[in-house]
Amino acid sequence: METIFDDIANALREPRQDAWRPVRAFALDLADKLFLGLAMGLGVLASEWRSRVSRPRSGKTMR
């Protein structure tokens, strides 16, 4: 039982450096930028759509 705790303590003290860390960081950064861009684009699109729908067109009467 003590061996398990020793292994956990060693793992927490000295985390391993894996080769996938830069790839994982790049993928998370790219996903973050894509998600943020999509959210901003949808927000702008909704704002434009709302402003076009809410105002009457010039030259036409509303019933």
Buried (B, 14 or more C-beta within 10 A) or exposed (E): EEEEEEEEEEEEEEEEEEEEEEEEEEEEEEEEEEEEEEEEEEEEEEEEEEEEEEEEEEEEEEE
